[in-house]
Structure formats: C-alpha cells, structure tokens
C-alpha cells in the first residue's frame, strides 16, 4: 500500500484547551481534528508542521517533541502515516484558513461533545491529552 507522510500540531494553551480545526474538505470534511497535513517532498516534519499550522490556523508555532503517530486509511488504498508533534503558539492571529472551515481553542469537554475525525479522541486520550 502506498504511504503518505503527514504531520499534525498539538497545541495546548494555559487553560488546558486544545487547538483544533473543523475540516473543510475530505477526508473527514466537517469533522474536528488536529491541524496538519502532508509533508511536501524534501520538507522536514518540523517545517511541514510550521507551514500547516500557519496555513490552517493563522498561528506561528515552535515545534517540540513527537507526541505520537497514527495511521489512517485514505482514498485508493493509500495509508496516511500521521506524526503529531507538540507545538507552542508564538504569534499570529487565530483564523481558519486553507482547508480548515473553523479553528478554535476547545476544552476537553467541548471537544468530546463535537463530531471528530475517526480516531482523534482515542489518540488524544491515549497520549494523555484528554
């Protein structure tokens, strides 16, 4: 199966809220997820996280440690291999952009009450973030 390397950025603010986006396009259109996307050829994971966070949330971030990795099925038998990194917001203005229909800081309770992309709650819970 072809594999596509992807990254995500997990930001938690001082109140324990998580930065999440509502996806504007497939896969998981309309569902809440961790901001992120594909790593471009020749791009490092860290550079991809910074780019994707800026594109989807309007925020500039510093990339920290790898939090966890998940695999999700994609169209045509492709497998998305998603590497999620801890990030710290360092600037910018929160605004949904690129393929994000919305972007906001959510408490764990708020996040659990919203429709989320497959596996998001399980991953965040397993990583001790929910």
N, C-alpha and C positions, 0 to 999 in steps of 0.2 A: 504494500500500500504506500502511495506517496505521502510523505510527511511535510507539513508546513510549519516552520518555526514561528511562534508568536510570543509576544510578551504582554504583560499587564503591569499596572502600577497600583499598589495598595497603599493608600494614604489614610491615616487616622489622625484626626485633629485632637486638640487638648481636651475636648469634651467626650472623646471616645467615639465620635461619629466617623463613618467610613465615606470616602468619596466614591460615588457610584454614577454610572451613566445609564440612561434608558436607550437601548439600541434603536437606531433609526432604519437600519437595513438588515437583511439576512446575513448571517444566521441569527436567530433569536430576536428578530425585529419586534420592538415594543416591550421587550423584557429588560429588567435591570441587570447590570453586570459590572464587572471590574473594567475600568478603562484600559484599552490596549489594542493591539493589532499585530499585523505581520511584520516580521523583521525583513527589511529590504536586503538584497544581495550586497555583501561587503559591509553591512552595518553591524555594529556590536549590539548586544542586548541592551546595554545601558543607553546607547544613542537612540535605539528604537523606542525605549520607554520614554525618554525625554521628548522625542518627536510626537509620539502617540498621545501623551498626556497634554502637550500643548495643543495638538490638533483637536482633541475631543473635549477637553475641559477648559482650555484657555490658561492653564496654570503652568508655571515653570517649576520643575521639581529637581531635587537631588536624589539620585538613585542609591539605595542601600543594598542590603543583603537579599539573596534569593529567599523567598518565603516558602514557595512550593511550586510543583509542576503538576499539571493535569493534562489529560488527552481527551479530545472531543472529536466525534465523527463529523466530517464535513461532506459537502456535495461530491458526488462522483467517486466515493470511496476514499477520499483524502482524509488524513488524520491531522488535526490541529494539535500541535505539541506546544502548550502554553506555559511559559515560565513567568510566574508572578513575583515581582520584586517589591520590597518595601520602598516607599518614596516619601519625601518630605516636601511639602509645598513651600516654595521660596519666593514666589511672586506671581504676577499676572492677575487677571480678574476671572473668576469662575463664570464660564459661559459655555453652553453646549455648542459644539462645532463638529465639522467633518461628518461622520456618520452617527453622531450622538443626537438623539431627539431631545434629551434633557440631561442635565448634570447637576447633582446636588450632594450635600453632606447629609447622611442619613444615620439615625441612631440604629443600633441593632434591632430594636423593636419595630421601627419603621421599615427597615429592610425586610424583616421576616413577614411583614404584612403586605408586601408588594409582590407582583409576579416577577420572578427572577429567571435568568437563563439557567438551563439544566446544569446542575452540579455546583452552582455558585454557593448556595447556603452550606452544602456538605463540605466543600473545600474550605470555606472561611471558618466553619465550626471546627473542622479537623486541624486547622492551623492555629486554633486558639484565639481567633479574632471575633467570634460571635459567642 
